[in-house]
Amino acid sequence: MEEPAEPKRGRGAALTEALREDLEAYAVSDLEERIAALEGEIARSRAQIEKKKSSRAAADAFFKQG
């Protein structure tokens, strides 16, 4: 008999789980590491936004030429 498959995790599921996590059990050093990781993810997300904006601007400029 097969075990039921785990439900599919949607986009952003990990973030949702992280936001719900109880921070009370974390030590100060653990919280500082968590903040550093989150700040790194923020920087990565901002870089992706800029990349997408640049691509969009390049596409817009290309199609406006014709």
MOWO-V153032 format. One record per residue. N is the residue number from 1. BURIAL is b if it has 16 or more other C-alpha atoms within 10 Angstrom, else e. Layout:
n=N burial=BURIAL
n=N burial=BURIAL
//
This chain:
n=1 burial=e
n=2 burial=e
n=3 burial=e
n=4 burial=e
n=5 burial=e
n=6 burial=e
n=7 burial=e
n=8 burial=e
n=9 burial=e
n=10 burial=e
n=11 burial=e
n=12 burial=e
n=13 burial=e
n=14 burial=e
n=15 burial=e
n=16 burial=e
n=17 burial=e
n=18 burial=e
n=19 burial=e
n=20 burial=e
n=21 burial=e
n=22 burial=e
n=23 burial=e
n=24 burial=e
n=25 burial=e
n=26 burial=e
n=27 burial=e
n=28 burial=e
n=29 burial=e
n=30 burial=e
n=31 burial=e
n=32 burial=e
n=33 burial=e
n=34 burial=e
n=35 burial=e
n=36 burial=e
n=37 burial=e
n=38 burial=e
n=39 burial=e
n=40 burial=e
n=41 burial=e
n=42 burial=e
n=43 burial=e
n=44 burial=e
n=45 burial=e
n=46 burial=e
n=47 burial=e
n=48 burial=e
n=49 burial=e
n=50 burial=e
n=51 burial=e
n=52 burial=e
n=53 burial=e
n=54 burial=e
n=55 burial=e
n=56 burial=e
n=57 burial=e
n=58 burial=e
n=59 burial=e
n=60 burial=e
n=61 burial=e
n=62 burial=e
n=63 burial=e
n=64 burial=e
n=65 burial=e
n=66 burial=e
//
